[in-house]
Amino acid sequence: MTDTPLSLTLFGVAVAFYVAALVGFLAYISFRRRRVADTALALVALGWPFHVAAILTRAFEAGHWPLGNIYEYSTGISFVVVTTFLVISLRAGQRLLGVPAMILAIALMAVAYMLYVPPGNLVPALHSYWLTIHVTSMATASGLLVFSSFFAMFFLARRWADGYALATAGGASRVGGVSGGGGAAVMTSGGGGGVGGGAGGSLAGALRKLPSARTLDGWSFRFVMIGFPVWTFGVMMGAVWGEHAWGRYWGWDPKETFSFIVWVVFAIYLHARVTYGWRETRAALITVVGLVAIFADLYAVNLWIAGLHSYARA
């Protein structure tokens, strides 16, 4: 029986902190106490150094940059997600972002663990400095573009909450039967700011603590503006690496094709937004499609579609 590698032990510690943090962020949604959210954020910050250490020790154990298979790649993307979340939370105070960020980070690390392979030598095609350049760029871009989709989904949620509040307030005014503003009965629920009672009112009240819909739409756009050039750079470097390894820049391998699809989706987003003024709901839906495309590129291609990149499974 072999001993557990140190990198995997550190990996497990980081996951434990992130799971505890997710519980804290969910509790914050229920109880709306800032101290609970700050504790959850502190747990993420405590788990982050263990995450860093897991990646670095994996590099020493394997003897190469740790992005050679799905375990290492998923661990790397989850690290980008956690790091980006910490930066946003510390700079902008966005605690509610902790729920989707931790869910995604934990899910990525769970998949990484299920597809774990012991540290070992790379397949011959990966023995290149292009591994560091190309794969690091793609992992970083994936983690950044994910946040454009997070903010887009928050935009849709905030837009729904605002509409719910207006509909509830309007209904309450009609029930009150007063048109002059005096004595109108408006139903409220526990600090919901005019949002009706019940589960829908509680959820809407929590979502209305998010920044305004326009602010969320702007944040989504910013992350596309950051992540899209990085993805473009990564695809270009992959083409150069393909010429070095296989003698051609582009061959429409399944991985290349899906990476191009992701590029097209976010290119459409930018083109539609800048040229035709597509914002808010239509723009948000495009980034959600982009999120699906990113994970199809990461998992569906590597696990279920045979191609030149199938070595990423192990």
Helices and strands as residue ranges (DSSP letters): H 6-31, H 34-62, H 70-92, H 98-114, G 124-126, H 130-130, I 131-135, H 136-176, H 198-207, H 213-246, H 254-276, H 280-295, I 296-300, H 301-304, G 310-313
